[in-house]
Amino acid sequence: MSLPLDGISVIEFGQNLAGPFSAEILGHLGADVIKVERPGSGDDARGWGPPFGHGTSAAFHSMNLNKRSIAVDLKDAAQVGRLRRLIGAADVLVQNMRPGSMEELGLGADSLRAEFPRLIYCSLWAFGRTGPRRLQPGYEPMVQAFSSLMFLSGDEGDPPTRMGTSVLDFGTGMWAAMGVLAALEQRHRTGRGCVVDTSLFETALAWLTGHFASFRLSGELPTRHRTGSRRLVIFQGFETKDGPVIVAAGNDRLFAKLAQVLGHPEWAADPRFATNPERVRHREVLVPMIEQIMLTRAKAEWVELLEGVGVPCAPANTLDETLADPQTEAIGMIQKAPEHGLELMGLPIAFDGVRPPLRRRAPTVGEHTDEVLGG
């Protein structure tokens, strides 16, 4: 199929997650992504295991589809010179190397943009392009902790809790890809590239936007509610006879339907529960009553009853349960990588109803050096 970024070339200086994920998104969209790796060991994420498949970690396979790999000794001036010419012919450069290292190599944004004004230069930082922490490296758990995100997960009184997936790496990769797409459109109009910057810390602050607005208005720090919400009641998980169910009665009309299913239609007219602000104030009265009722049935029964009256709900699945659900198969997110056939997640976007295929498996270190650089 013809893809939106067919004909666009991307050079990736990426390590670990955020940078490679950003470039992978562009590759899924059709760009020719050339990943620059150190000879021998390559990207550190290749060793992030077990588990391993075909000698490479699952993490690397999942972040480096639809790419070619070249091995370049960045301490060799001749090799860097050849690489610089390759960059000059490219549309986009994506990098999340150690802060300051690209400048040390003469491959910083100012240098390359001065020589190649059409180049779009995208950097993914830990803490941002400016400020006292500009040159500080950082990994996901560091920035989750620094940004206060770890005090938003779990129960009140729990120790700081890391979110269960790398939300900042993946989020920053998405912002970077979005910035590159916007810059390509701008270049189409102006003929000039630009510098795109984003960071894990900026992503964390963006995810805090609702909490920030509430804090500025109330002066109160956010509290933790495990599966719940500070602002909405009922909007949380409840244990049943055989596992949790999330109930999202996000407005007064839905709460009235929930009350009916629970056998207490009078709650909808009770002044303590009739509106969301009152339910929030009386959370400690209402929630325990619902908890006791939910324990009387199995989760499948509750889901059937609640869906029957239009109350949004879902069972809290384990990963194997999610993968076994017919909805997962129906949307076609799971694809097989070419050659070795590993099952991996595809791009969560479809064009005219068709999801872009996985065109290339994750490359071995330097697999395409001769092909790209000419031997």
N, C-alpha and C positions, 0 to 999 in steps of 0.2 A: 504494500500500500504506500501511496505517497504520504509523507509525513511533514508536519509544519516547518521543521528546521532542516529539511533536506538541503544540502549545499552549504550549510554553516559548519565551520571548523572550530573546534575548541581544544585548547591546550590546557591540561590539568596538572598542576603541581599540588596534589592532594594527599593527605595523610588521614588515616583513621576513619572518621565518619562524615563530618559536616561538608568538607570540600568535595570528597568523592561522591557523596549523595547528591550534591548540587549538580555536579557534572553528569552524574548518571541520569538525572531528570532530563537534562538537555539531550543526552544520548537517546533516551527513550523517545524523545520528540523528533528524532531524526538527525541530530547533529553528529558529525564525525568527531568523536572525542579521543584525543591522544593523551594517554596518561604517562607522565614523566616519573620514572622510578629510579632509585639508586641501584646500581648493578649488584647482583647477588640476592640480598634479602628483600629488596623492594619496599613497598608500603608496610609499615609496622603491623597494620591490621591483618596481614596475611598470617601472622602467628597468633592471632587472638582466638585460641581454642584450648582444648577441644570443645565441640566436635570439628573434625576436618573432613573435607571431601576432595579427592584428587589432590591431596597434599596441601590444601589451602583452607583457611578457616571459613566457617559458614558466614561470619560477618563480612569477610572480604567478597565472597561470592555475591552476597546480597547487595553490596554497595558499588559494584564495579562491572555491571552488565553493559553491553553495547559500547565497549571501549576497546581501543588498541593500546598496547603498552610498549614504551621504548625505555631502554636502560641507558642512562646518561651519567657519567662521572662529572658532577658539578664543580669539582676541583680542577678539572682539565679545561684549560682555556680554549683549546681547539674544539672540544665537544660543545662547550657552552656557546661558542661562536656559531656552530652549525645549528644549535638549538635556537639561537636568537633569530637566525634567518627563517627557521620554521615558524617562529612566533610572528614574524613580520608578515607572513602569508596567511595567518589565521584571523578569524573574526573575534574570538573571545579567549581570554586567559582567566582561569579560575585557580586561586591559590589559597591554601590555609597552612602554609609552612610556618615554622617558628617565627614569631614577629621579628622583623629586621633582617632575616636571612636572605630574602629576595633582593633587598637593597645591597647587601654585602656581595652578592653575585653579579651586581650590575643589571638585575632584572626587575627592579622596582617599578612602580607605576609611573613615576615622573620620567624616568629614563626611557622606558619603552613607549609611553604615550608621546613623548617628544619626537621619537624616531618614527613611530607608526601611529599617526593621528586617528586612523580609522579603528584602532584596536579598542575593544571593550575589556577593561581590566577589573576583575572582580576579586576582592579580598574578603575572606571570612576570618574574623578575629575572635579572640576569647572575650575581651572586655571592651573592645571598640577601637576605632582608628585614632582617637585623641584621648587625652587625659593621663593621669599619673600611672594608670595600669596598662597603658597602651602596649607596652612591650612584654607584658606578663603572659606567659603561656597558660593555657587552662584546659581542663577536661570537664566533661558534663557534670559530674558530682560536685566539683569545685564551684561551678557557676550556679548550679541549683542551690547550693548552700549560701553563697554570697548574696544571691538575689532575694532570699527569703522564701523561695518556692518550697523548701523542705519543711517549712513550718505551716504549709497549707494542706499537707497530705496526712492521712491517719487520723487518730482520735486526739482530742484535747488532752494534753498531759503526756502524750507519747514523745519519745526523742525525735529529733529531726528525721524525716522519712523521705528517702529518694523516690521520685516517681518511677513507675515500673518499666518505662522505656526511655530512650534517649530523646526526650521531647525537645531539648534545646539544639542538639546536633541536627535532628531532622528538620526542626522548624527553621533553623538558620540556613540549612541547605535549600529549603523552599523559598525563603526570602531572597537568597542569592539568585536562584534560578528566575524568580519573578523580576528581580532587578535587571538581570541580563536581558530578559525578553523585552522589558520596557526600553532598555538602552538600544537594543537592535531596532526597535520601531523608531526611536529618536534619530538614530543614525540614518535610517531610511529617508527621513525628512531633511536632515542637516548635512549628511555626508561625514559626520565626525563621531568618533567613539567617545567614551567617557570612563570615569572611574566609578565603580560600584562598590560600596562598603557595607558590611553588616557584621553582626557578632552574636555570640551566644548570650551575652549579657543584655543586648538590646532585644533579642528574642524573648528572654525571660521577662523583661519589663513590659513588652507588648502583651505577653500572656497575663500579666498582672493588671491589665487596664481596668477591669471591673472592680477589683479589690482597691486599686488606687483611687478611683472615683469615690468609692464608699468611704475610704479612709479620710479623704480630703473633706468630705461633707460631714462625717460624724466624729472624726478624731479617734475612732476606735479601731484597734488592730483586728485583722481578720481572725476568726475562730475556725477550728477544724471540726468537721462533722462526718468524717469517714466518707460514706457514700452520699451524704446529704448536701444541702445548700443552706447558706446563711440567710438567703433572701426569700426562699420559697419553701412552703410547707403545704402539702406533703410532696417531697421531692427527694427520695432516698431509697435505700435498700432495706428489706425486711426478711428475717429468717422465716422459713416455712418448715414443714415436716422433713423436707429432703434437700434444702438448699435455698439460697437467697433469691429474692425477686426485687428488681428495681421498679418502684412505682413513681411515675412522674405526673402527678395531678397538678399541672402548672398554672391553673387558674381556678376561680371560684366555681365555674360550671363543671369542670372536671372533678373538683373535690366533692361536689354534690353527688355526682355519679359514683365516685368511690365510696362515699358514705352509704349509698344505697346498697352496693355490693357487699359492704361489710356488715350490713344488717342494722345500720344506725342512720336512717334517713333524717332523723331529727337534728343530726350534727350540722346539716347545711343551714339550718335556721338558728342555731345556737349562737348568741352574740360573741362567744369566745372563739368560734371557728368559722363564722360566716364569710369572713374576708381574709385575704392572705396576711395583711398586717396583724390581724388579731390572732391568726393561727401561728404566726412567728412568735408573738408575745406569749402564747400559751402552748408552745411546743412541748414543754415538759409535762403537760397534762395530756395532750392529744396523742403524742407518739407512743407512749407506753401502752395506751389502750389499743392502738392499732397493732402494736407488736404482739400482744396476747392473741388477738383474733387471727393474725396471719399464721400463727403456729398451729392452727387447727386444720389446715389443708396442705397438700403437696403443691410444689411450685407450678407444675403443669396445670393443676386445677385453677389456681389463682390467675395464671396467665389467660386461660380460656375465659374465665368469668370477667376479668377486667377488659380484655380485648373485645368481648361481646358487647360491652356498653361504651366502648371507645375511649377507655382510660389508657394512655400510653404506659407500657410496661415491658419488661424483658427479664428473662432469667439471667442470673449471673453465671456465665459459662466459663468453663476451663477452656484452654486452647484447643484440646482435642474435640470438645463439644462444638466449638465454633467452626472448626474445620469440617465436622461431619454434618453441619446444618445445610439443608438444601439451598438456602440463600447464598451461601459462600460459593457453591458450585455454579449457581445460576449467573452470578455477575462476572465470572471468569477472571478473577484477579490472579489466581494461581496459574502460572505458566511454566513450561519446561524450557530450560536453557538449551541452546543448540549443542550438539556433540555429546556432552556427558549426561544430558537429560535431568539434571537436578531440578526439582520443583522449587520455584522462587516466586516472589510477588512481583507482579507487573506494575505498570503505571496506573494510578487510580483516576485516569481520564480516558474517555472514549471519544472518537471523532466520527460523526455520522454512524454511531452505534458500533464502531469497531475499535477495540483496544489495540494500541500499537504492540506488535509482537516483540519478543526478545530476539534480536537479530544476532547478537554475539554473546557467548559465555564470557565470564570473567577471564581476562588474559593471564598467561604466565608472565613472570618478570622478563621484560625486554623481548617478548615474543615478536613484536613487530618493528624492532629497531631497524633492521636492514630494509624492510619494506618502506618505512617512513623516511629514514635518513639516507638511504641509498648505499648501505654497506659500510 
